[in-house]
Amino acid sequence: MEIRSVKGSDYYVISPLINEWWGGRQMSDKLPKLFFDHFKNTSFIAEKDGKIVGFLIGFLSQTYPEEAYIHFVGVHPDYRKNGIGKRLYNEFFNIVKKNGRNIVRCVTSPVNKVSIAFHTKMGFEIEKNGDKKVDGVSVYTDYDGPNQDRVLFVKRLM
């Protein structure tokens, strides 16, 4: 498997797959093409035999000079549990460290139990200041708009 930086044309391959990879959830509108054009140095594609099997879209914070943010990650359902997500995250962590950053943030939906478990396993901590708990997890109500509750994660890199 090869990990490489994204290119603008990857958008046209990934965008039609997103909703399918998320089991029919409407997710593709959360990843516009601009991410593939403006965050090439901090976003990655995992390919196996020339086929895209995973991606990570991240960026260095413009507001917080010690922080970076992972916006969107996906792994093809047939390739999950093979360490692809972990490799993509580690590639991002390496770029973050090379740029003198040591904090990585990301968010997920409280219904995405797989994402919550993955981030916890990757060493992310759930931010505890949410205004409610869902299944024992701190959640920020309406974080991304009405009825768009989110779980916030932070990881400090060593």
C-alpha positions as CSV (number, residue, x, y, z in Angstrom):
1,M,0.0,0.0,0.0
2,E,1.2,3.5,-0.8
3,I,0.4,6.7,1.0
4,R,0.7,9.9,-1.0
5,S,-0.4,13.5,-0.9
6,V,-3.9,14.3,-2.3
7,K,-4.3,16.0,-5.7
8,G,-7.3,18.0,-7.0
9,S,-8.4,15.2,-9.3
10,D,-8.8,12.8,-6.3
11,Y,-11.9,14.7,-5.4
12,Y,-13.7,13.3,-8.4
13,V,-12.9,9.7,-7.4
14,I,-13.6,10.1,-3.6
15,S,-16.7,12.3,-3.6
16,P,-19.0,9.8,-5.3
17,L,-17.8,7.1,-2.8
18,I,-18.3,8.9,0.5
19,N,-22.0,8.2,1.1
20,E,-21.5,4.6,0.1
21,W,-18.5,4.2,2.5
22,W,-20.6,5.7,5.3
23,G,-23.4,3.2,4.8
24,G,-25.7,5.6,3.0
25,R,-25.4,8.5,5.4
26,Q,-25.3,11.8,3.5
27,M,-21.7,12.9,4.1
28,S,-20.3,14.0,0.7
29,D,-21.4,17.6,1.2
30,K,-19.1,17.9,4.2
31,L,-16.0,17.5,1.9
32,P,-16.0,20.1,-0.9
33,K,-13.3,20.1,-3.6
34,L,-11.5,23.1,-2.0
35,F,-10.0,20.8,0.6
36,F,-8.3,18.8,-2.2
37,D,-6.9,22.0,-3.8
38,H,-5.8,24.0,-0.7
39,F,-4.6,21.3,1.8
40,K,-2.4,19.1,-0.5
41,N,0.6,19.2,1.9
42,T,-1.4,17.9,4.9
43,S,-3.9,15.5,3.3
44,F,-3.2,12.0,2.1
45,I,-4.5,9.1,0.0
46,A,-4.0,5.4,0.6
47,E,-3.8,3.4,-2.5
48,K,-3.6,-0.4,-3.0
49,D,-3.0,-1.7,-6.5
50,G,-3.8,1.7,-8.0
51,K,-7.2,1.9,-6.2
52,I,-8.0,4.5,-3.6
53,V,-8.8,2.6,-0.3
54,G,-8.5,5.5,2.1
55,F,-8.0,9.2,2.6
56,L,-7.3,11.8,5.3
57,I,-8.0,15.5,4.8
58,G,-6.3,17.7,7.4
59,F,-4.7,21.1,7.8
60,L,-2.6,23.3,10.0
61,S,-4.6,25.8,12.0
62,Q,-4.3,29.3,10.8
63,T,-5.6,30.6,14.2
64,Y,-3.8,28.4,16.7
65,P,0.0,28.1,15.8
66,E,0.5,24.9,17.9
67,E,-2.5,23.1,16.4
68,A,-3.6,21.1,13.4
69,Y,-7.1,19.7,12.5
70,I,-8.2,16.5,10.9
71,H,-11.3,17.4,8.9
72,F,-12.4,14.1,7.2
73,V,-11.1,10.5,7.1
74,G,-12.4,7.5,5.2
75,V,-11.4,3.9,4.6
76,H,-13.1,1.7,2.1
77,P,-15.3,-0.8,4.0
78,D,-13.6,-3.8,2.4
79,Y,-10.2,-2.5,3.7
80,R,-11.0,-1.6,7.3
81,K,-9.2,-3.3,10.1
82,N,-6.0,-3.4,8.1
83,G,-4.2,-0.4,9.7
84,I,-5.0,2.0,6.9
85,G,-6.5,4.7,9.1
86,K,-3.6,4.4,11.5
87,R,-1.1,4.8,8.7
88,L,-2.9,7.9,7.4
89,Y,-3.1,9.4,10.9
90,N,0.6,8.8,11.5
91,E,1.5,10.4,8.2
92,F,-0.5,13.5,9.2
93,F,1.1,13.5,12.7
94,N,4.6,13.4,11.1
95,I,3.7,16.5,9.0
96,V,2.2,18.2,12.0
97,K,5.4,17.7,14.0
98,K,7.6,18.8,11.1
99,N,5.7,22.0,11.1
100,G,6.3,22.6,14.8
101,R,2.8,21.8,15.9
102,N,2.0,19.4,18.8
103,I,-1.8,19.4,19.2
104,V,-4.2,17.7,16.8
105,R,-8.0,18.2,17.0
106,C,-10.9,16.5,15.3
107,V,-14.6,16.0,15.8
108,T,-17.2,13.2,15.1
109,S,-20.8,12.6,15.5
110,P,-22.0,10.9,18.7
111,V,-23.7,8.2,16.6
112,N,-20.4,7.2,15.1
113,K,-19.3,4.7,17.7
114,V,-16.6,3.3,15.4
115,S,-15.0,6.7,15.0
116,I,-15.2,7.3,18.8
117,A,-13.5,4.0,19.5
118,F,-10.9,4.5,16.8
119,H,-9.9,8.0,18.0
120,T,-9.7,6.8,21.6
121,K,-7.5,3.9,20.5
122,M,-5.3,6.3,18.6
123,G,-4.6,8.3,21.8
124,F,-7.1,11.1,21.4
125,E,-8.9,12.3,24.5
126,I,-12.5,13.3,24.4
127,E,-12.9,16.9,25.4
128,K,-14.9,16.9,28.6
129,N,-16.6,20.3,28.6
130,G,-19.6,19.3,26.5
131,D,-23.1,20.3,27.6
132,K,-24.5,16.8,27.7
133,K,-23.6,13.1,27.7
134,V,-24.6,10.5,25.2
135,D,-23.8,6.9,26.2
136,G,-21.4,8.4,28.8
137,V,-19.5,10.5,26.2
138,S,-19.2,14.3,26.5
139,V,-21.1,15.9,23.6
140,Y,-21.4,19.5,22.4
141,T,-25.0,20.2,21.4
142,D,-25.5,21.9,18.0
143,Y,-21.7,22.3,17.5
144,D,-22.1,22.2,13.7
145,G,-25.5,23.7,13.6
146,P,-29.0,22.7,14.7
147,N,-29.2,19.0,15.5
148,Q,-25.5,18.6,14.6
149,D,-24.1,17.5,17.9
150,R,-20.4,16.6,18.0
151,V,-17.8,14.8,20.1
152,L,-14.6,16.8,20.2
153,F,-11.2,15.2,20.4
154,V,-7.7,16.4,21.2
155,K,-4.3,14.6,21.0
156,R,-1.0,16.0,22.2
157,L,1.9,14.8,20.1
158,M,5.2,13.9,21.8
